[in-house]
Structures are given as C-alpha cells and as structure tokens.
Amino acid sequence: MTQQADEVREVLRAVWAAKGEDAAALDEDCSPTKSCKNMVSVSFDGLAEPGSDLSGAWREKLAREGKLDTSGGTIRDLVLGRPESR
C-alpha cells in the first residue's frame, strides 16, 4: 500500500509541476497526517422538527425518494445473509 501511495504522489507531483505548482504545496495538501475538517458543518438539522423522531423523519425521506426497503432485515442479515439463503 505504501508503494502505491508513493507512486500516486509522484504522479500528482508531475501533474502539479506541469501546472506550475510546486511539490511543497502538494505535500502540505496531501500529508498523511493532515485531517479533514470539512465534516464540521454537516448535521441532520432540518431533517426533523426539533423534539421529533429523527429516525422516523429519515424513513419518511427515504420513502419519498423511493429508497425505503421494508423487507425487515437486520444488520446481521445484511452482513451474513438471511438464514434461508445460508
């Protein structure tokens, strides 16, 4: 995995050099120790009215979008398959 990451980094350096960017900027932007903070403002506010059931609101949204699966399976069934299929 490390060799592949090094190869990817070298390709990015070549692309950035062709665009006139320097490798220091690439190292700063793609450092393995840099953490992404972009998820700070992500929330479920507005999905449900304050004080109401968030999971119910989520089910309603999925139903409106035609994505709700009401087959009643469990997480275990998802991972291991349903008992009748094993």
C-alpha positions in Angstrom: 0.0 0.0 0.0 2.8 2.4 0.8 4.5 1.8 -2.6 1.2 2.5 -4.3 0.7 5.7 -2.3 4.3 6.8 -3.2 3.5 6.2 -6.9 0.3 8.2 -6.7 2.2 11.0 -5.0 4.8 11.1 -7.8 2.1 11.2 -10.4 0.4 14.1 -8.6 3.8 15.9 -8.3 4.2 15.6 -12.1 0.7 16.9 -12.8 1.2 19.8 -10.4 4.6 20.6 -11.9 3.0 20.7 -15.3 0.5 23.2 -14.0 3.2 25.4 -12.4 2.5 24.3 -8.8 5.3 23.2 -6.5 5.7 19.9 -4.7 5.7 21.6 -1.3 2.1 22.6 -1.8 1.3 19.1 -2.7 2.9 17.7 0.4 1.1 20.3 2.5 -2.3 19.4 0.9 -1.8 15.7 0.8 0.1 15.0 4.0 -1.0 11.7 5.6 -1.1 13.5 9.0 -3.5 16.2 7.8 -7.1 15.6 8.9 -10.1 16.7 7.1 -12.3 19.2 8.9 -14.9 19.6 6.2 -17.5 17.5 8.1 -17.7 20.0 10.9 -20.7 21.7 9.5 -22.6 18.5 8.4 -25.6 17.8 10.6 -29.1 16.4 10.4 -30.7 19.7 11.4 -33.8 20.4 9.4 -34.4 16.7 8.6 -36.9 16.5 11.5 -38.7 19.0 13.6 -37.0 19.8 16.9 -38.0 17.3 19.5 -39.4 14.8 16.9 -38.1 11.4 15.9 -35.1 11.7 13.7 -35.2 8.0 12.6 -38.9 8.4 11.6 -38.0 11.5 9.6 -35.2 9.6 7.9 -37.6 6.8 7.0 -40.1 9.3 5.6 -37.4 10.9 3.4 -36.3 7.5 2.1 -39.9 6.6 1.3 -40.5 9.9 -0.6 -37.4 9.2 -2.6 -38.4 5.6 -3.3 -35.4 4.2 -1.4 -37.1 2.7 1.6 -36.6 -1.1 1.9 -39.3 -2.5 4.2 -38.2 -6.1 3.9 -37.5 -6.0 7.7 -34.0 -7.5 7.6 -31.4 -6.9 10.3 -27.8 -5.7 10.2 -26.7 -9.3 10.8 -28.7 -10.4 7.7 -27.0 -7.7 5.7 -23.6 -8.9 6.7 -24.1 -12.6 6.9 -27.1 -13.1 4.6 -30.6 -14.2 5.5 -30.9 -17.5 7.3 -32.8 -19.1 4.4 -30.1 -18.2 2.0 -27.2 -19.7 4.0 
